[in-house]
Amino acid sequence: MVCSSSDILRESVIQAAGPYARDAYEQRKNLKIEHQSFAVQCSNLPCKQILFLPWTPRGQQHVFNEYTIKKFMSDAIAYVLSQNHKSIAFPAIGCGQFGLNVDFIAETMINHVKIEGYPLNIKFIIHPKSNDVFNAFRNASGKN
């Protein structure tokens, strides 16, 4: 799953996924529907599909961002369940170019998964150089 609104994340995943994913994404972009979610098959990464789902924060207000993060995750999970997939990997949205508080993001995402109890294997993918983000997710997963 990719936050398609994040240029850096989207381009990094498309680059790793290979030319088929890039072509599929560019076709969607040319149709002017890049702000809608869509999935493409993936053979270059250890996943069956890449789901491109847009998300952008609403300023720095936690109340609005908490709602949009939960909706982003719920929409992605609904798609995964509809496809009978067994797992999903989420990026740490908002922790990079959007500059949101990493502790807030980690707690919101981890708590949402814990509260909802989704019947999936859910992973959070953190950039290897983002120690602060990794620590925030590790701390949030240890709470409660």
Helices and strands as residue ranges (DSSP letters): E 2-3, H 7-17, H 19-30, E 38-41, E 49-53, H 62-82, E 87-91, H 102-116, E 121-125, H 131-142
